[in-house]
């Protein structure tokens, strides 16, 4: 009689409890990564989508009525005396700031324009030079959201303007600027003047990495099932 015929399925309690706990967890993690991959596909598709630019005005809904990364245009004047430096942004391994400049659309109403990234000089005690012409102009870019909710309005350089902020929310920025802000943030197009480094991308990595993570989680789930079966088929006396 072969060795296979002398084995019976007799799962042990510890192995069963271990598998019952971790198998659904591994499957859930794999499914979550698949969902994240689909979200990233949609995000990259929105970023690549073209179309006519939508005009932003003082009464515009901004992101409340437009899709993320919609092409937009806004006419107003920069408020060079009330700029913000978004801290803790790294490009090519170098720390720096993203320069956020309010564009005044009407009295008391503005939209934030991200003019791009510039490196931080840790040897300097003063803020970097970010002066901008305040003449009336029309700017073009993609409508995005603020990087993350929550803010630490910590002025890490000299008091006054520009102010160094971390992860700003709209409400807190409105308070510090003394303006009503159109929801969203305009990522200034690379061909627009008065900008810094602008290599906009919707994410640091695409859906392929999430698919890779999903494969890893599902592979671990399969491995767990195989090990459970190996533990459970025992030789009979």
PyMOL commands that set and color helices and strands:
alter all, ss='L'
color gray80, all
select helices_A, chain A and resi 4-6+13-48+62-64+170-177+207-232
alter helices_A, ss='H'
color red, helices_A
select strands_A, chain A and resi 7-9+54-56+71-91+94-106+109-119+137-144+163-165+180-188+233-235
alter strands_A, ss='S'
color yellow, strands_A
deselect
rebuild
show_as cartoon
